[in-house]
Amino acid sequence: MRERTPGLDVVVTSLASDAHTWNLVYLQLVLEELGHRVANLGACVPDELMVAECSRRRPDLVVVSSVNGHGCHDGARVIGLLRARPELAGTAIVIGGKLGTGGTEGARVRAARLVAAGFDAVFEDGAGVAAFRSFLDRLQAGVRV
Amino acid sequence: MNGFGRFVADAGRLVVQPRMGFGSPRLMRDGLRAVRDAGVCTVGTITLDSYTRVGSHDTARAALASGADLNGYPIVAHPVGTTRGVTAGIAGADFPVQVRHGSALPQDIVAAGIAAGLFATEGGPLSYCLPYSRVPVAEAVPAWRETCRMLARLRDTGVEPHLESFGGCMLGQLCPPSLLVALSVLEALFFQRHGVRSVSLSYAQQTHPGQDAEAVRALRTLAREHLSGDDWHVVIYTYMGVFPRTPHGANSLLAEAARLAVRTGAARLIVKTVAEAHRIPTIEENVAALRTAAAAASGTRYAPSTEDTGILAEARALVDSVLELDDDLGTALVRAVALGFLDVPYCLHPDNPGRTRAFVDRDGRLRWSRLGTLPLRGIADPASRHDVTSAGLLHALSHVERRFDDAAIEHDLHALPLG
């Protein structure tokens, strides 16, 4: 089945204040192994660059990954800018990593806030990559239909 | 006889230092005082937040105003009087304090530090550019030249500024030791050529104690050959990659870093805490880590490595090839990255060629699998190519974490009462 499924065009990106990259390297490998095509924007991506790159590339999915503890704050800001662009209003956009400074404490509150702000899904550290993979499966099924 | 470098050189035992930073001035002051009073030989740290690191001082100010969490001390957003209040009566000749930041364009940070009486900092034109920013190398180099000159001018006022190269860390893991050594040497030399006399060279603990000891010996050998004066020292960073989750595993890894430092003649160690894998550590956790490291160091003697797997030869080839590119070291660094003479494995920076790969071999040593265009043909022996998978990457990234957590779990099992 999978070999006949066209892969998704995915943008993997960090947030403006986050300098970590191993999470981005790993996600790129995970996505490529599943047959998707990845544009990796790297570390410390300014809001304007993220919006410009996503607008230009029109990906099927944007994966925002952040592990410096500012992800909730910065993610809630940037999703508004992305959703404000008509071409990105319906794009699947997810966020994951370590999104607050207090560990997994408050993860549910953060997830609710980020979904309310416009993300399609939130994957806090600890949920593992399995939840992300099943989201990809559902998304790909949707894209196929 | 003053300054951060001289204090470390004259300490007579391993100097231990935290990576500690808080947004609140009160907490930052409490933290510095607790580090000073930890009962072991320490220097202080003010680690900055990630908004300040990327120059978003307005965001840092807004976060302060709204009471939101910051992951470090925003030295530019806080008024200079606030920072002077943080260090007043604590920082001084017997307790020097270093600003640790992570910025590729550090002029405003260094200026804020100088205004507040803080004359020791760290970073470098490549080590704080390639791993942590999107700033072009050709912009980072002049920024660091200017930074060096700002610091060097302080000597007119009787202060000896200090600058530490972060070149021994890069992405924290999966960078072979010879490249770490070469980057530290090149950056320290860059600092000295632009007027900063008191420098330190870093090396971050990697995956294998024997390989690390050989690397630090190579670092000291090349530093002696290339640096001028005697106000330089080596600083070891406790492992900068995925950290053990168990307290016993975290402390064992920290103790191993302290022993590495003493065995190799390094003068200073930057610690990590049991909270590293989980969250930003408390003051108490930092103090506990400093004491754990000092205790491990006091039971260890200087015993230089005699192993030679070729790290010195590789590092020397990298340094020499870069220095030959141009008389101006800044120009040489920019060209070296463009040519792939310096190419950091897995680094996503737009300027990094990205043609090198490394892995952890069966013995737990870091090795090249692809050399890209590094000038190491005939010198390094890259292992047969093997594609890096996501699972393979995770396995390599967690190699050290597993080694120490597995041992910790075994230790706990043995400690269970029988029957």
Chai-1 contact restraints between the chains, C-beta under 6 A:
chainA,res_idxA,chainB,res_idxB,connection_type,confidence,min_distance_angstrom,max_distance_angstrom,comment,restraint_id
A,S17,B,S50,contact,1.0,0.0,6.0,A-B,restraint_1
A,S17,B,Y51,contact,1.0,0.0,6.0,A-B,restraint_2
A,S17,B,V54,contact,1.0,0.0,6.0,A-B,restraint_3
A,A19,B,Y132,contact,1.0,0.0,6.0,A-B,restraint_4
A,T21,B,L348,contact,1.0,0.0,6.0,A-B,restraint_5
A,V25,B,Y346,contact,1.0,0.0,6.0,A-B,restraint_6
A,Y26,B,S390,contact,1.0,0.0,6.0,A-B,restraint_7
A,Y26,B,L393,contact,1.0,0.0,6.0,A-B,restraint_8
A,L29,B,S390,contact,1.0,0.0,6.0,A-B,restraint_9
A,L29,B,L393,contact,1.0,0.0,6.0,A-B,restraint_10
A,V30,B,S390,contact,1.0,0.0,6.0,A-B,restraint_11
A,E33,B,S390,contact,1.0,0.0,6.0,A-B,restraint_12
A,G42,B,L348,contact,1.0,0.0,6.0,A-B,restraint_13
A,C44,B,V54,contact,1.0,0.0,6.0,A-B,restraint_14
A,C44,B,S133,contact,1.0,0.0,6.0,A-B,restraint_15
A,C44,B,R134,contact,1.0,0.0,6.0,A-B,restraint_16
A,N68,B,S50,contact,1.0,0.0,6.0,A-B,restraint_17
A,G69,B,N71,contact,1.0,0.0,6.0,A-B,restraint_18
A,T101,B,D69,contact,1.0,0.0,6.0,A-B,restraint_19
A,T101,B,N71,contact,1.0,0.0,6.0,A-B,restraint_20
A,T101,B,I280,contact,1.0,0.0,6.0,A-B,restraint_21
A,G103,B,H278,contact,1.0,0.0,6.0,A-B,restraint_22
A,G103,B,R279,contact,1.0,0.0,6.0,A-B,restraint_23
